[in-house]
Amino acid sequence: MAHITEVTVVEVVQGAVEPPRRRSLVEALEAGLGMLVEIPAAILVVAEIVILFAGVVSRYGLHSPLIWSDELASMLFLWLAMLGAAVAFRRSEHMRMTAVVAGAQARTRAYLDLVATCAALAFLVLVVKPSYEYAYEESFITTPALQISNTWRAAALPVGVCLMALFAVLRLIRFGDMRTVLAAAASVALVIALFWLAQPWLRPLGNLNLVIFFVGVAGFCVFAGVPIAFGFGLAIFGYLALTTRTPLMVLVGRMDEGMSHLILLSVPLFVFLGLLIEMTGMARAMVGFLASLLGHVRGGLHYVLVGAMYLVSGISGSKAADMAAVAPVLFPEMKQRGAKPGDLVALLAATGAQTETIPPSLVLITIGSVTGVSISALFTGGLLPGVVLAITLSALVWWRYRREDLSDVQRADAGEIARAFVIALPALALPFVIRYAVVEGIATATEVSTIGIVYSLIVGLLIYRRFDWRRLMPMLIETACLSGAILLIIGTATGMAWGLTQSGFSRALATAMTGLPGGRAAFIAVSIAAFTILGSVLEGIPAIVLFGPLLFPIARAVGVHEVHYAMIIILAMGIGLFAPPFGVGYYAACAIGRVDPAQGIRPIWGYMLALLIGLIIVAIFPWISIGFL
């Protein structure tokens, strides 16, 4: 993992130069501050579970809805995201690309790690004032249900930013070699100063600045080892500050918007659910049964991963939550069987893209709402495209694992399979309990994870009788940490998406696509290319809101069925969303799998090619999308 490598290199270099007394004092201060952040973050995870589950019980069981539950959950969620991001910063668990940095010598790597810390600190310092101004502006807004100032929610942004900045300073002090620290800080300051001085030349460049900042700056930061969230943040901050007259407070507002979607609350809850089913023994029971069925097949558990993502997709409405529900169950056993972590996280990311069209999908609902296409037709049309992509992924799995050594694996007989099934039945029922709760309207996509948590608690305590109370606090802290790392990436990526739309790029793209020669085939080909790129920057819903109303009428005019077109662009955006180096979904998969992004770079391209082949098949044969309408 990236953060382990970073700490090791820093300690090797600093060990001989830092006085033990100073180091112990700084470490004690950092540990004390860490506890002051971790404990509230853990409490917030529990509070979210209690509030949302109470809302389900009150509405469905007592027929007396709690009108304030969603509002309070949303308010606490932003605090959970920012405190979790601070915990992740302290633990060096923000996602970063270390493929380039890893090839350097130890002292150079230590210097580059310090540059990454200084770059993150620079973004945090630059955004402190806008975040404070944003929190102040929110004081004029009163929440409708709780009737309190919205500053209580928005204050999480400046508090979280300041905490991360403080952890960054403590990390630099703890390094001890002030000469190296000053060199790294000077390097970052010099780059920022050069961009600031270039401001008169940047403004006249217009949309070329999109390439300079969103491709050049963001890409350079990513490959230089700067944590992904802060690399994206520096890119959008530089673009807005140096090439536009937009108040920088707007950037904080867009980050707030990206991190505060209530549906994203399912991410930490499904992360905790994944840890819970592992701790209670449910995961072991499920894996044991699945292994008895397919364990003797080469690549068997990889097929299980593809199928499991298809089954759970759409339950939470969030791809990150879907991955968080599946990965903790399967990854440990797959690693024990010799699977490489990089290949596992690459397949996990690919299955996230594969299942984008599976209903009930928020992207499908968004398309229906902004374009007028029947949502029921979209739900019907989304099932088979996912199957096609599952088949192409499975074909690649077969090829890669066709020579897997299974000499130590014995095929289970019917009796063993039956016993494993009986043991696993309470655990196997969990996905069906969750889906039933959504389909029957018992819980929303956000609330349903709490039903899974309560169900897992009951099953773990009463049936499997495995519940280690000592692990509960570390699990809650880990949930907050991992969720904060994911949500901060989503927040800064949302800021980039907003900057892209305000540039007028979306309308220019639609105009260019309208005049394409070649008719239907050319329009589909360009749409695939465009939405693959857009998916890596905008994600699904923002891209659909921006481009759907513009492009769907063009699709109808050139003879492309609207449901067929919807499946094409959703799958194309999914490939972009999960394709490195810019796809946010890829880094979310790495965070959930706790794998260094560099390890998955090579294997993921084969899976991306398999997905692209599946997408081309869907595009060529409209019946796959509209055959059952």
Backbone torsions as a table, in degrees:
resi	resn	phi	psi	omega
1	MET	NA	150.5	-173.7
2	ALA	-62.5	-43.1	-173.4
3	HIS	-69.8	-29.2	177.1
4	ILE	-66.5	-45.0	178.5
5	THR	-60.3	-42.4	-177.6
6	GLU	-62.1	-48.6	-178.0
7	VAL	-63.1	-40.1	-178.8
8	THR	-61.2	-48.4	-178.2
9	VAL	-63.7	-44.6	-178.8
10	VAL	-61.4	-43.7	-177.7
11	GLU	-66.5	-37.4	179.5
12	VAL	-61.3	-44.0	-176.1
13	VAL	-75.4	-37.9	-173.0
14	GLN	-84.9	-15.2	-172.0
15	GLY	-55.9	-38.1	-174.0
16	ALA	-87.2	-10.0	-171.8
17	VAL	-114.2	-13.0	-174.8
18	GLU	-102.1	127.8	177.2
19	PRO	-61.4	133.2	-177.8
20	PRO	-58.3	-36.6	-177.3
21	ARG	-63.7	-47.4	179.8
22	ARG	-62.6	-41.4	-178.9
23	ARG	-62.5	-42.3	-178.6
24	SER	-66.3	-37.4	178.6
25	LEU	-65.3	-44.9	179.8
26	VAL	-65.1	-42.4	179.7
27	GLU	-64.7	-38.1	178.0
28	ALA	-65.0	-42.4	177.6
29	LEU	-63.5	-42.7	-179.9
30	GLU	-65.2	-40.4	179.4
31	ALA	-66.0	-41.8	178.7
32	GLY	-64.2	-44.1	177.4
33	LEU	-65.2	-36.5	178.2
34	GLY	-60.8	-41.6	177.8
35	MET	-63.7	-38.1	179.3
36	LEU	-65.3	-21.8	177.9
37	VAL	-95.0	-41.9	-174.4
38	GLU	-67.3	-41.7	-177.0
39	ILE	-64.5	-49.0	175.0
40	PRO	-60.1	-36.4	179.0
41	ALA	-62.4	-43.2	178.4
42	ALA	-64.3	-41.4	178.9
43	ILE	-62.5	-37.4	179.7
44	LEU	-64.8	-37.1	176.7
45	VAL	-61.0	-46.3	178.2
46	VAL	-61.9	-43.2	-178.6
47	ALA	-61.0	-41.5	179.5
48	GLU	-63.0	-42.6	179.1
49	ILE	-61.4	-46.8	-177.7
50	VAL	-64.2	-45.1	-176.8
51	ILE	-64.2	-48.1	-177.0
52	LEU	-68.5	-39.0	178.6
53	PHE	-68.8	-36.4	175.4
54	ALA	-62.2	-36.4	176.6
55	GLY	-63.7	-39.5	177.7
56	VAL	-64.0	-48.9	-178.2
57	VAL	-62.5	-43.5	-177.5
58	SER	-66.3	-41.7	-176.5
59	ARG	-77.2	-47.3	-173.9
60	TYR	-89.0	-37.1	-177.2
61	GLY	-86.2	-44.0	-176.5
62	LEU	-100.6	-6.2	-179.8
63	HIS	55.9	37.3	179.0
64	SER	-140.5	84.8	-173.4
65	PRO	-59.4	144.2	172.6
66	LEU	-88.4	105.6	-173.1
67	ILE	-70.0	-15.8	-175.9
68	TRP	-99.8	-6.0	-170.7
69	SER	-65.3	-47.8	-179.7
70	ASP	-63.7	-38.2	-179.1
71	GLU	-65.7	-45.0	178.8
72	LEU	-66.3	-40.6	178.5
73	ALA	-61.8	-41.1	178.9
74	SER	-65.5	-39.9	179.8
75	MET	-63.6	-46.7	-179.6
76	LEU	-70.8	-26.0	-177.0
77	PHE	-63.7	-40.9	179.2
78	LEU	-64.7	-38.1	175.6
79	TRP	-64.2	-41.7	177.8
80	LEU	-61.1	-42.5	-179.3
81	ALA	-63.6	-45.9	-175.7
82	MET	-74.5	-41.1	176.4
83	LEU	-66.2	-38.1	175.9
84	GLY	-62.8	-39.0	177.2
85	ALA	-64.6	-36.8	177.1
86	ALA	-66.1	-42.1	176.7
87	VAL	-61.2	-44.1	179.3
88	ALA	-62.3	-36.8	179.0
89	PHE	-66.8	-44.5	179.5
90	ARG	-61.0	-37.8	-178.2
91	ARG	-87.8	2.4	-177.3
92	SER	57.3	42.1	-177.6
93	GLU	-111.7	14.8	169.3
94	HIS	-73.6	139.3	-176.3
95	MET	-64.1	133.8	176.4
96	ARG	-146.6	151.6	179.8
97	MET	-92.2	116.6	-175.9
98	THR	-111.4	13.2	-176.2
99	ALA	-60.2	-41.6	-178.7
100	VAL	-78.5	-45.5	-177.2
101	VAL	-61.9	-35.0	-175.2
102	ALA	-63.2	-22.8	-178.4
103	GLY	-83.0	-4.1	-177.6
104	ALA	-86.4	166.0	175.5
105	GLN	-70.5	165.0	-172.0
106	ALA	-57.5	-47.2	-177.7
107	ARG	-67.8	-38.0	177.2
108	THR	-65.9	-39.9	178.2
109	ARG	-63.4	-40.3	177.7
110	ALA	-61.9	-41.6	177.6
111	TYR	-62.6	-44.2	-179.7
112	LEU	-66.4	-34.8	174.8
113	ASP	-62.9	-39.1	177.0
114	LEU	-67.6	-37.7	175.5
115	VAL	-60.3	-42.5	178.5
116	ALA	-61.6	-42.7	178.4
117	THR	-64.9	-42.7	179.3
118	CYS	-65.5	-37.1	177.9
119	ALA	-65.1	-43.4	176.9
120	ALA	-62.4	-43.3	178.5
121	LEU	-62.0	-38.9	178.7
122	ALA	-60.1	-46.7	178.3
123	PHE	-60.9	-43.1	-178.0
124	LEU	-64.0	-41.9	178.5
125	VAL	-65.5	-40.9	-179.6
126	LEU	-65.2	-30.1	-173.6
127	VAL	-98.0	-1.9	-179.7
128	VAL	-61.0	-51.9	-177.0
129	LYS	-63.4	-49.0	176.9
130	PRO	-58.7	-35.0	179.8
131	SER	-69.4	-37.7	176.0
132	TYR	-64.9	-43.8	179.3
133	GLU	-62.2	-38.8	179.3
134	TYR	-64.7	-43.6	178.9
135	ALA	-63.1	-37.4	178.5
136	TYR	-66.1	-43.8	179.2
137	GLU	-61.4	-33.9	179.5
138	GLU	-69.2	-13.9	179.4
139	SER	-66.8	-18.0	-179.9
140	PHE	-85.3	-2.6	179.8
141	ILE	-105.7	132.5	177.6
142	THR	-108.6	131.2	-178.6
143	THR	-67.7	141.1	-172.7
144	PRO	-68.2	-37.2	-174.6
145	ALA	-90.8	-49.6	-176.6
146	LEU	-83.1	-17.8	179.1
147	GLN	57.3	46.0	175.1
148	ILE	-126.9	163.4	-178.5
149	SER	-65.5	139.1	179.4
150	ASN	-71.6	-6.9	174.8
151	THR	-61.5	-30.8	178.9
152	TRP	-59.4	-29.4	176.4
153	ARG	-86.8	-49.3	-174.3
154	ALA	-66.4	-22.7	179.8
155	ALA	-62.9	-17.8	177.8
156	ALA	-59.8	-31.5	-177.0
157	LEU	-66.8	-56.5	178.5
158	PRO	-65.1	-34.0	178.8
159	VAL	-64.3	-46.6	178.9
160	GLY	-63.7	-41.1	178.6
161	VAL	-61.5	-45.5	-179.0
162	CYS	-65.7	-38.9	178.6
163	LEU	-63.3	-44.5	178.9
164	MET	-64.6	-39.4	177.7
165	ALA	-62.8	-40.5	179.4
166	LEU	-65.0	-42.0	176.7
167	PHE	-63.1	-36.6	178.1
168	ALA	-64.1	-43.7	179.0
169	VAL	-63.4	-43.8	178.5
170	LEU	-62.0	-36.8	178.0
171	ARG	-65.3	-41.2	179.0
172	LEU	-65.8	-40.2	178.4
173	ILE	-66.1	-41.1	-178.2
174	ARG	-63.3	-26.3	-179.9
175	PHE	-60.2	-40.6	171.5
176	GLY	93.1	-40.9	-178.7
177	ASP	-83.1	89.8	-172.7
178	MET	-65.2	-25.7	178.4
179	ARG	-64.0	-45.4	178.8
180	THR	-67.2	-39.7	178.6
181	VAL	-61.2	-46.3	-179.9
182	LEU	-65.1	-35.9	177.7
183	ALA	-64.5	-42.9	178.9
184	ALA	-65.6	-44.0	179.3
185	ALA	-63.4	-39.9	179.4
186	ALA	-65.8	-36.6	178.9
187	SER	-62.3	-45.7	179.4
188	VAL	-66.4	-43.0	180.0
189	ALA	-62.9	-37.9	179.9
190	LEU	-63.8	-44.3	179.7
191	VAL	-62.5	-44.1	179.4
192	ILE	-63.2	-41.1	179.8
193	ALA	-64.4	-40.1	179.4
194	LEU	-62.6	-42.4	177.6
195	PHE	-64.9	-40.0	-179.8
196	TRP	-63.9	-41.6	178.7
197	LEU	-68.6	-26.0	-179.5
198	ALA	-82.7	2.6	-176.1
199	GLN	-53.6	-44.6	179.7
200	PRO	-61.6	-27.2	179.1
201	TRP	-87.3	-22.3	-178.0
202	LEU	-78.2	-41.1	-174.6
203	ARG	-55.7	-43.6	-178.3
204	PRO	-70.4	-8.9	-175.6
205	LEU	-75.6	-13.7	177.4
206	GLY	63.1	-133.6	-174.9
207	ASN	-71.7	-8.0	173.1
208	LEU	-62.4	-24.4	177.0
209	ASN	-63.9	-25.4	176.2
210	LEU	-60.5	-41.0	178.0
211	VAL	-69.5	-42.9	-177.5
212	ILE	-60.6	-46.3	-173.7
213	PHE	-90.7	-48.3	-172.8
214	PHE	-78.9	-22.5	175.7
215	VAL	-105.3	-52.2	-175.9
216	GLY	-67.8	-60.2	-176.6
217	VAL	-65.5	-49.3	-179.0
218	ALA	-61.4	-44.3	-179.9
219	GLY	-64.4	-42.5	178.8
220	PHE	-62.0	-43.7	179.6
221	CYS	-62.2	-43.7	-178.0
222	VAL	-61.1	-48.6	-176.3
223	PHE	-76.4	-18.1	176.7
224	ALA	-83.0	-2.5	177.0
225	GLY	93.1	6.1	174.7
226	VAL	-68.3	134.4	177.2
227	PRO	-49.4	139.0	-170.8
228	ILE	-53.9	-47.1	-176.9
229	ALA	-58.3	-41.6	-176.4
230	PHE	-78.0	-29.4	173.3
231	GLY	-64.2	-45.5	175.2
232	PHE	-61.8	-41.4	-178.4
233	GLY	-62.8	-43.0	178.0
234	LEU	-63.3	-37.4	-179.3
235	ALA	-64.6	-48.4	-177.3
236	ILE	-73.3	-34.8	177.4
237	PHE	-63.4	-46.2	179.3
238	GLY	-61.7	-41.5	-179.7
239	TYR	-61.5	-48.1	-177.2
240	LEU	-69.5	-41.5	-174.7
241	ALA	-73.4	-34.7	-171.0
242	LEU	-102.0	-18.6	-175.3
243	THR	-122.7	-5.9	179.6
244	THR	-133.0	173.0	175.4
245	ARG	-107.7	20.1	-178.9
246	THR	-70.9	131.7	174.7
247	PRO	-59.0	134.5	-176.0
248	LEU	-67.8	-17.4	174.8
249	MET	-60.6	-26.9	179.5
250	VAL	-63.2	-36.9	178.6
251	LEU	-59.9	-44.1	178.8
252	VAL	-63.3	-38.4	177.3
253	GLY	-61.8	-41.0	178.3
254	ARG	-68.8	-36.2	175.0
255	MET	-63.2	-42.8	177.0
256	ASP	-58.9	-45.2	-179.8
257	GLU	-61.5	-43.2	-178.5
258	GLY	-66.7	-35.5	-176.2
259	MET	-87.9	-14.2	-170.0
260	SER	-103.2	2.3	175.7
261	HIS	-57.6	124.5	-174.7
262	LEU	-60.7	-28.2	179.7
263	ILE	-63.3	-28.0	179.5
264	LEU	-70.6	-14.6	175.6
265	LEU	-60.9	-22.5	177.1
266	SER	-67.4	-19.2	-179.8
267	VAL	-63.1	-59.0	179.0
268	PRO	-62.6	-33.3	-178.6
269	LEU	-69.6	-38.6	176.3
270	PHE	-74.0	-30.8	173.0
271	VAL	-60.5	-46.6	179.1
272	PHE	-66.0	-38.2	177.6
273	LEU	-60.8	-41.9	178.3
274	GLY	-61.8	-43.1	176.8
275	LEU	-65.1	-36.5	-177.3
276	LEU	-67.6	-44.6	-177.9
277	ILE	-70.4	-23.4	174.1
278	GLU	-73.8	-42.7	-177.1
279	MET	-69.0	-34.8	-177.6
280	THR	-82.3	-5.2	-179.9
281	GLY	91.3	-3.2	178.9
282	MET	-64.5	-40.0	-179.0
283	ALA	-62.9	-43.6	-179.9
284	ARG	-62.2	-38.8	180.0
285	ALA	-66.0	-43.6	179.9
286	MET	-64.8	-46.2	-179.6
287	VAL	-63.9	-37.6	178.3
288	GLY	-60.5	-42.4	179.1
289	PHE	-69.0	-46.1	-179.8
290	LEU	-62.5	-37.8	178.7
291	ALA	-67.5	-33.3	178.0
292	SER	-66.7	-28.7	179.1
293	LEU	-82.1	-46.5	-171.5
294	LEU	-122.0	2.3	-175.9
295	GLY	-62.5	-26.9	-178.8
296	HIS	-84.9	-6.2	179.9
297	VAL	-89.9	138.3	177.7
298	ARG	-62.2	126.2	-177.7
299	GLY	72.3	19.8	-171.8
300	GLY	-58.2	-47.4	-177.8
301	LEU	-70.3	-21.4	173.8
302	HIS	-68.0	-39.6	174.2
303	TYR	-62.2	-39.7	178.7
304	VAL	-61.2	-40.6	178.5
305	LEU	-61.5	-44.5	178.6
306	VAL	-61.3	-46.0	-179.5
307	GLY	-68.5	-37.9	-179.5
308	ALA	-64.8	-40.6	177.7
309	MET	-64.5	-35.3	177.1
310	TYR	-64.4	-40.0	-176.0
311	LEU	-72.0	-43.1	-175.7
312	VAL	-86.1	-13.4	-176.9
313	SER	-61.2	138.0	179.1
314	GLY	90.4	-13.3	179.4
315	ILE	-64.7	-47.4	-175.2
316	SER	-94.6	-20.6	-175.0
317	GLY	85.5	-2.7	-177.7
318	SER	-127.7	127.5	178.7
319	LYS	-63.0	-38.2	179.0
320	ALA	-61.5	-40.8	178.7
321	ALA	-67.5	-38.9	177.1
322	ASP	-59.5	-46.1	-180.0
323	MET	-64.9	-37.8	-179.9
324	ALA	-67.9	-25.8	179.0
325	ALA	-78.4	-28.0	-173.2
326	VAL	-98.2	-44.6	-171.8
327	ALA	-57.1	-47.0	-177.9
328	PRO	-63.0	-21.8	-179.4
329	VAL	-77.0	-41.5	-170.0
330	LEU	-100.5	-32.1	-171.7
331	PHE	-59.7	-45.4	-177.6
332	PRO	-57.5	-45.9	-179.6
333	GLU	-67.2	-38.6	179.9
334	MET	-64.9	-37.8	177.7
335	LYS	-67.7	-38.3	177.9
336	GLN	-62.4	-28.7	179.6
337	ARG	-86.1	6.0	173.3
338	GLY	99.4	3.2	178.9
339	ALA	-68.2	140.1	-179.7
340	LYS	-79.6	136.9	-178.8
341	PRO	-55.2	-39.1	179.8
342	GLY	-62.0	-39.8	178.7
343	ASP	-69.4	-36.2	179.7
344	LEU	-64.4	-47.0	-177.8
345	VAL	-70.3	-30.2	176.1
346	ALA	-65.5	-43.9	178.2
347	LEU	-67.3	-38.1	177.8
348	LEU	-60.7	-45.1	178.1
349	ALA	-63.2	-41.0	-179.8
350	ALA	-64.5	-39.5	178.4
351	THR	-68.3	-28.0	174.0
352	GLY	-62.4	-41.8	176.8
353	ALA	-70.2	-37.2	-177.9
354	GLN	-60.7	-34.2	-171.2
355	THR	-99.2	16.4	-177.6
356	GLU	-62.4	-26.6	-175.9
357	THR	-95.1	0.4	-176.1
358	ILE	-74.7	124.8	178.2
359	PRO	-76.0	157.3	-3.9
360	PRO	-82.7	108.8	-175.1
361	SER	-103.2	134.2	178.3
362	LEU	-63.2	-32.3	178.9
363	VAL	-65.9	-41.7	176.6
364	LEU	-62.1	-43.9	179.5
365	ILE	-62.8	-40.7	179.7
366	THR	-64.5	-42.8	177.9
367	ILE	-59.3	-45.8	179.6
368	GLY	-61.1	-38.3	-175.7
369	SER	-74.9	-33.2	-176.0
370	VAL	-94.6	-15.4	-177.4
371	THR	-117.0	-11.7	-179.2
372	GLY	83.7	4.8	177.4
373	VAL	-72.6	141.9	-179.7
374	SER	-59.4	124.5	179.8
375	ILE	-68.3	-37.3	177.8
376	SER	-63.3	-37.3	176.8
377	ALA	-65.8	-39.3	178.0
378	LEU	-65.1	-40.3	178.5
379	PHE	-63.1	-41.2	179.4
380	THR	-67.9	-41.6	-176.3
381	GLY	-74.3	-15.0	-174.7
382	GLY	-85.0	-9.6	-173.5
383	LEU	-75.8	-49.4	-175.6
384	LEU	-68.6	-38.7	177.0
385	PRO	-56.3	-37.5	176.4
386	GLY	-63.7	-35.9	177.4
387	VAL	-66.0	-42.3	179.9
388	VAL	-59.6	-46.0	179.8
389	LEU	-68.3	-32.3	175.6
390	ALA	-63.5	-38.1	179.4
391	ILE	-66.9	-41.8	180.0
392	THR	-67.9	-37.5	175.9
393	LEU	-65.3	-42.9	179.8
394	SER	-63.8	-34.7	177.4
395	ALA	-62.7	-40.8	178.4
396	LEU	-68.4	-39.5	176.8
397	VAL	-58.7	-44.7	178.7
398	TRP	-58.1	-44.0	-177.8
399	TRP	-65.8	-44.6	-176.6
400	ARG	-69.9	-31.1	-174.2
401	TYR	-112.4	19.5	-176.9
402	ARG	-67.8	-19.6	179.3
403	ARG	-113.4	21.1	179.7
404	GLU	-61.5	135.3	-178.9
405	ASP	-81.7	111.0	179.1
406	LEU	-115.9	26.5	-177.0
407	SER	-64.0	-26.5	-179.5
408	ASP	-90.7	-2.0	-177.7
409	VAL	-102.5	123.0	178.7
410	GLN	-97.1	142.1	178.4
411	ARG	-74.2	129.7	-178.6
412	ALA	-73.4	143.1	176.2
413	ASP	-87.1	177.2	-175.1
414	ALA	-60.5	-39.1	-179.8
415	GLY	-64.4	-41.9	179.5
416	GLU	-66.2	-39.5	178.4
417	ILE	-64.1	-42.7	-179.6
418	ALA	-63.5	-43.4	179.5
419	ARG	-65.3	-42.2	178.4
420	ALA	-63.0	-35.2	179.0
421	PHE	-66.8	-43.8	-179.5
422	VAL	-62.5	-42.7	179.9
423	ILE	-65.5	-38.8	-175.2
424	ALA	-85.4	-9.8	-172.5
425	LEU	-55.5	-47.3	178.0
426	PRO	-59.8	-35.7	179.1
427	ALA	-74.4	-40.5	179.9
428	LEU	-65.2	-23.7	-179.7
429	ALA	-72.5	-16.7	-174.8
430	LEU	-57.5	-50.1	179.2
431	PRO	-59.8	-35.0	-179.4
432	PHE	-73.1	-35.1	175.0
433	VAL	-62.3	-43.9	-178.6
434	ILE	-65.3	-47.4	-179.0
435	ARG	-65.9	-38.4	178.2
436	TYR	-61.1	-40.2	-179.7
437	ALA	-63.2	-35.6	178.6
438	VAL	-73.7	-48.7	-176.0
439	VAL	-62.9	-39.4	-178.3
440	GLU	-82.7	-1.0	178.1
441	GLY	76.9	15.9	179.4
442	ILE	-69.1	-37.5	-178.0
443	ALA	-143.2	153.7	175.0
444	THR	-78.4	173.2	-180.0
445	ALA	-61.9	-28.9	177.8
446	THR	-77.4	-41.3	-174.5
447	GLU	-76.1	-22.8	-169.3
448	VAL	-64.2	-27.2	178.8
449	SER	-63.8	-30.8	178.7
450	THR	-68.2	-33.1	175.0
451	ILE	-63.6	-42.1	176.8
452	GLY	-62.0	-38.7	179.4
453	ILE	-65.6	-47.0	179.8
454	VAL	-63.6	-42.7	178.2
455	TYR	-60.0	-43.8	-179.3
456	SER	-65.9	-38.3	176.8
457	LEU	-60.5	-46.5	-179.0
458	ILE	-64.1	-47.3	-179.5
459	VAL	-63.8	-42.7	-179.4
460	GLY	-64.9	-39.6	-177.6
461	LEU	-78.8	-40.2	-170.8
462	LEU	-98.2	-31.6	-174.8
463	ILE	-102.2	-59.3	-178.6
464	TYR	-81.3	-21.1	176.2
465	ARG	53.0	44.3	175.6
466	ARG	-131.2	110.1	178.5
467	PHE	-154.3	106.2	-178.5
468	ASP	-92.7	100.8	-176.5
469	TRP	-63.4	-25.1	-180.0
470	ARG	-67.9	-23.0	-179.0
471	ARG	-86.6	-7.3	-172.5
472	LEU	-65.3	-48.5	-179.6
473	MET	-62.8	-48.3	175.8
474	PRO	-57.6	-35.4	178.4
475	MET	-66.0	-40.8	179.9
476	LEU	-66.6	-41.0	178.2
477	ILE	-66.2	-42.1	178.5
478	GLU	-62.2	-38.8	177.1
479	THR	-60.6	-47.9	179.7
480	ALA	-63.0	-42.0	-178.7
481	CYS	-62.1	-51.7	-177.8
482	LEU	-65.3	-40.2	179.8
483	SER	-65.7	-41.9	178.9
484	GLY	-61.7	-39.9	178.8
485	ALA	-63.5	-41.7	180.0
486	ILE	-68.7	-46.5	-173.1
487	LEU	-69.8	-32.4	178.4
488	LEU	-67.9	-36.0	174.1
489	ILE	-62.0	-45.6	179.7
490	ILE	-62.0	-39.1	-179.6
491	GLY	-63.6	-48.8	-179.7
492	THR	-70.2	-32.7	176.1
493	ALA	-65.8	-35.5	176.2
494	THR	-64.1	-38.0	175.0
495	GLY	-61.5	-41.6	176.0
496	MET	-62.4	-41.0	179.7
497	ALA	-62.2	-42.0	179.6
498	TRP	-64.1	-42.9	177.9
499	GLY	-60.5	-37.5	179.7
500	LEU	-65.5	-41.1	-178.5
501	THR	-71.0	-38.6	-178.2
502	GLN	-68.5	-17.7	179.3
503	SER	-74.5	-11.4	-176.4
504	GLY	85.3	8.4	-177.7
505	PHE	-63.0	-37.8	-175.9
506	SER	-62.8	-45.6	-179.1
507	ARG	-68.6	-36.1	178.0
508	ALA	-64.5	-38.6	178.9
509	LEU	-65.6	-44.1	179.7
510	ALA	-62.0	-40.3	179.2
511	THR	-63.7	-41.4	179.8
512	ALA	-65.4	-38.3	-178.3
513	MET	-72.2	-24.7	179.7
514	THR	-64.7	-36.2	-175.4
515	GLY	-95.9	22.5	-178.1
516	LEU	-70.6	136.9	170.5
517	PRO	-79.6	157.2	176.7
518	GLY	102.9	-6.3	172.9
519	GLY	67.3	-140.3	-170.4
520	ARG	-60.3	-48.8	-176.0
521	ALA	-63.1	-43.7	179.6
522	ALA	-65.3	-39.5	-180.0
523	PHE	-62.4	-44.2	179.6
524	ILE	-65.3	-43.2	-179.0
525	ALA	-61.9	-45.4	179.5
526	VAL	-67.8	-36.4	177.6
527	SER	-61.4	-42.8	179.0
528	ILE	-61.0	-47.6	-179.8
529	ALA	-63.3	-45.2	-176.7
530	ALA	-65.5	-45.2	-176.0
531	PHE	-76.8	-21.7	171.6
532	THR	-66.0	-42.2	177.9
533	ILE	-69.2	-44.9	-179.4
534	LEU	-63.1	-35.7	-179.9
535	GLY	-62.0	-31.2	-179.9
536	SER	-75.0	-18.2	-177.6
537	VAL	-108.1	-43.3	-170.5
538	LEU	-99.7	-20.2	-167.8
539	GLU	66.8	-177.5	-169.8
540	GLY	-72.4	-58.1	-171.0
541	ILE	-64.7	-49.2	178.0
542	PRO	-58.3	-40.5	-179.5
543	ALA	-64.6	-40.4	179.6
544	ILE	-65.4	-43.8	-179.8
545	VAL	-60.9	-38.1	-176.8
546	LEU	-76.7	-45.6	-168.7
547	PHE	-104.4	-20.2	-177.8
548	GLY	-56.7	-54.7	-179.9
549	PRO	-59.5	-25.1	-178.7
550	LEU	-84.4	-38.3	-169.4
551	LEU	-96.8	-27.4	-179.1
552	PHE	-63.9	-40.1	174.4
553	PRO	-61.0	-35.5	177.1
554	ILE	-65.8	-41.4	178.8
555	ALA	-59.5	-45.2	178.2
556	ARG	-62.4	-37.7	-177.6
557	ALA	-66.8	-32.1	-178.9
558	VAL	-93.9	4.8	173.2
559	GLY	92.6	21.1	177.8
560	VAL	-98.3	124.9	178.7
561	HIS	-61.3	136.9	-172.3
562	GLU	-64.4	-35.9	177.4
563	VAL	-68.7	-41.8	176.6
564	HIS	-60.7	-43.9	179.7
565	TYR	-64.5	-38.3	178.6
566	ALA	-60.3	-44.2	-179.6
567	MET	-64.8	-39.0	-179.5
568	ILE	-61.6	-49.9	-174.9
569	ILE	-73.5	-30.9	177.2
570	ILE	-65.5	-46.1	179.7
571	LEU	-66.1	-38.4	177.7
572	ALA	-63.5	-43.9	177.4
573	MET	-64.1	-36.6	177.7
574	GLY	-61.2	-41.9	177.5
575	ILE	-62.2	-43.4	177.8
576	GLY	-64.9	-39.0	-177.7
577	LEU	-63.8	-32.5	-175.2
578	PHE	-107.9	9.6	179.9
579	ALA	-99.2	125.6	175.0
580	PRO	-71.7	162.2	6.9
581	PRO	-91.8	-4.7	-174.1
582	PHE	-104.5	-14.3	-175.8
583	GLY	-66.7	117.3	-178.0
584	VAL	-62.0	-37.3	-177.7
585	GLY	-60.5	-34.1	179.1
586	TYR	-62.4	-43.2	-179.3
587	TYR	-71.6	-30.8	173.8
588	ALA	-63.8	-41.8	177.8
589	ALA	-63.3	-40.9	178.1
590	CYS	-64.3	-39.8	179.2
591	ALA	-65.1	-43.1	-179.5
592	ILE	-66.8	-40.9	178.4
593	GLY	-81.2	-6.6	-177.8
594	ARG	52.5	54.7	-179.2
595	VAL	-127.3	137.9	175.3
596	ASP	-60.2	127.8	-179.3
597	PRO	-53.8	-29.5	-179.0
598	ALA	-62.8	-29.6	-177.3
599	GLN	-71.0	-24.9	-177.1
600	GLY	-95.9	-5.7	-174.6
601	ILE	-60.6	-49.2	-176.4
602	ARG	-68.1	-50.2	-177.3
603	PRO	-68.0	-25.1	-173.8
604	ILE	-70.4	-25.0	-176.5
605	TRP	-68.1	-32.0	173.8
606	GLY	-63.7	-41.8	178.3
607	TYR	-67.8	-37.1	176.8
608	MET	-63.2	-38.5	176.9
609	LEU	-64.1	-41.5	177.4
610	ALA	-61.7	-41.2	177.8
611	LEU	-64.8	-40.6	179.8
612	LEU	-63.6	-40.0	177.1
613	ILE	-62.6	-43.8	177.1
614	GLY	-61.4	-40.9	178.3
615	LEU	-62.9	-41.0	179.0
616	ILE	-63.2	-40.0	177.8
617	ILE	-61.8	-44.0	178.4
618	VAL	-62.3	-39.3	-178.5
619	ALA	-69.4	-36.8	-177.1
620	ILE	-74.3	-35.2	-175.9
621	PHE	-112.4	92.2	-178.5
622	PRO	-58.4	-25.8	-177.0
623	TRP	-57.3	-31.0	180.0
624	ILE	-58.3	-34.5	-178.3
625	SER	-92.9	-32.8	-170.9
626	ILE	-120.2	7.2	-175.1
627	GLY	-66.1	-25.3	-177.5
628	PHE	-108.4	12.3	179.1
629	LEU	-76.2	NA	NA
